[in-house]
């Protein structure tokens, strides 16, 4: 055995170990012990509210998978025993005595029925816990809209130490997908079609180079890590440019790295890509065109960012509305052209959108994906009122509060994404990564009453300056062939009184 291998024997912490470790580090770094009843302290603890049901869901799914494996392994012997029992039952009874194999056959039948039962109460309870926790976070987002003042925040560690700690945590997390023992988190059944097609097209190009499947999976992990890095940089930029303190941005980025949800969904592209595009819209709220492009692109990839467009239109109603619509409309136009040019993608997308998971008003069908509504016979009785309430709040947010500032947009955007979890019948509640950066920004943000869209400055804006330059070049006077001295106008004489 090589003596240096002990330094390469890295063991991955389990999901439960990471939960306890990250909770202790977040409390040590950001908790204010002198003011224990401060709202921000409770917000930090509230960020971990959905971790226990996610762990319970993983445990229930592992137990169900183990039962299915045991049933598949024991099914041949069980069926043979049932055949023998049926043969004994079909034989004539001698002396009025029933063979003991009759009782064995009944017991084997009950065992087979219990093993093949499709419902699992542990999974159902975990999803119920997730939706209750999502409702608590949703109420916290509404409360944040009513907070006019937020105290200035400074972390318990210096900014240089926070940067070093965040770098070390990112390096540790970046090595996790490439080490043995990686635990797969719960996932939704319906993934993003456009994003999935882009990833598969890129992987098909690599597979032509005879890459192994493990190497291809590592490429997907690298892309997911790059998206996480983009979220981190966006959080730092928001803290420095919009919150007025770079330490707040670094603290938010470190808190994002420490969250168990980031570690659980580290390599799930469908979780981190929409989170990146939504947080980029917040980071570029001073540039309405970029914000519109980011939200519309996220909508074409994962659909739910489209639900944020009416809210952001009301945000830019006083200034920047046409620029925002230009950015979002251009992406929508390009996306429609792509969908129409690809018949396979358009047909698959149409079939996905017509599924029961997206349509709570479908009465004759039942959701096939796993969620809280899987075993509910009349799921529409519960989902349809939740969907109507969601639409009511979506319309109310168009007018309240007015005017909106950046703090309102962070809280309301997180609330609208949270609301999707209630009526969406495909693993509703596990998509924490979609709104996790917004929740962290809501916890760490200062008072943002003056962070509103600014009107266009025609003297400093580069688009206006480019348009004026093009106009001057287009309407410049024609050359007449005369000498410059003859074309000059005589100066007006100055009167000396």
NORRA-V970985 format. One line per field, one symbol per residue. phi: phi as a letter, one per 40 degrees, with the letter a starting at -180 (. if undefined). psi: psi as a letter, one per 20 degrees, with the letter a starting at -180 (. if undefined). Layout:
phi = ???
psi = ???
This chain:
phi = .ccccccbccbccccccccccccccccccbccccbccccccccccccccccdcccccccccccccccccccccccdcccccccccccccccccbggbccccccccccccccccccccccbccccccccccccccccccccccccccccbbccbbccbcccccccccccccccccccccbcgcccccbcccbccccccccccccccccccgccdccccccccccccccccccccccccccccbcgacccccccccccccccccccbcbccccccccccccccccbccbdcccccccccccccbgcccccccccccccccagcccccccccccccccccccccbccccccccccccccccbcccccbbccccaccccccbccccccccccccccccccccbbcbcbbcccccccccccccccccbccbfchcccccbccccccccccccbcccbcccccccbccccccccccccccbccccbgccdcccccccccccbc
psi = pphiihijmpppqrhgghghghghhgghhipnhhmhjqhhghhghhhjhigghgghggghhggghhghghghhigghghghhggghhhhiqqppjjppqiighhhghhghghhhhjphqohggghghghghghhhghghhhhhhhiohppqpppriqqhghgggghggghhghhigijqqjppprqrqgorpgghhhgghgghhhhhijlqqhhhghhghhggghhghhhgghhgggghghhijohhgggghghhhhiphhghglhjohighghgghghhhghkiinhggggggghghhhgjghihiighghghhjhhpjghhghgghhghhggghhgghinhgghghhhhghjrhhinijohirqphrpahjgjpgmhhhhhghhgghghghghhihiprprqahgghgghghhhhhhhhgioknlphilhhgjghhgghhgiqapkhjnrpqqpoihiphgghghhghghhhkqqqpiirqhhhiqqqqpqppn.
